[in-house]
Amino acid sequence: MKGCRLRLIGMGIVTIIGPISVAAVTARIAKDQFNLRSGDRFDMVMLVVFGTAIVLSLLALFRLRQGWIAEEAKRRVGSPGNIVLALKPACASPSAMPKKRLEVL
């Protein structure tokens, strides 16, 4: 655990500043090289920002991991628990929620 604080601070800085700097370079390239309109340029920059943020966040998770979990330390989840865990995203999605009908008087 020694030195974890510096790694955490460093990866936090990289995760925040990385997408911003890559987006600035992308906006410059989109304007000068591709001659994109401002709306298309904004869409391209947003895709690059989100893509870069996801990749750098995954890199931070990989770098800050504590190691593999021992088999004895893992919590046992049976078949019903796995089924519930698999269905949770589908049940929690907004499209699965019942739609409320507003009645206007």
HULIN-V577361 format. One line per field, one symbol per residue. phi: phi as a letter, one per 40 degrees, with the letter a starting at -180 (. if undefined). Layout:
phi: ???
//
This chain:
phi: .cgccccccccccccccdccccccccccccccccfccccccccccccccccccccccccccccccchcccccccccbccccccccccdccccccccccccccbcc
//
